[in-house]
Amino acid sequence: MVSRIEPDRYADTGFAVKDTPPEVNAMIFTAMMRKTQEERLLMGFDMMATAREMVWSGIGTEGTTEEKRGRFFQRFHGVNCPWQATVDSQ
């Protein structure tokens, strides 16, 4: 999933962080661009794994595996799990 940055600030650097001064943002962007494509991809995978761990840690232990997966999906993606509705209706 790829999202587009907001074009209002720092669009020339690829970042849309609004609480970072432009010179610091440019420094971060330059440092990121010095990395290889593979390094940037691996950083993305690491961030995704960390996000998944954080969501799973907040799910709790109650409920069936299907229910926990449905709660994970909803928290991680922000929408109800499409297959959860079919499980709930049975």
Secondary structure, DSSP 8 states (H G I E B T S, - for coil): ------TTSSTTTT---TTS-HHHHHHHHHHHHHS-HHHHHHHHHHHHHHHHHHHHHTT-S-S-HHHHHHHHHHHHHSS--TTHHHHHT-
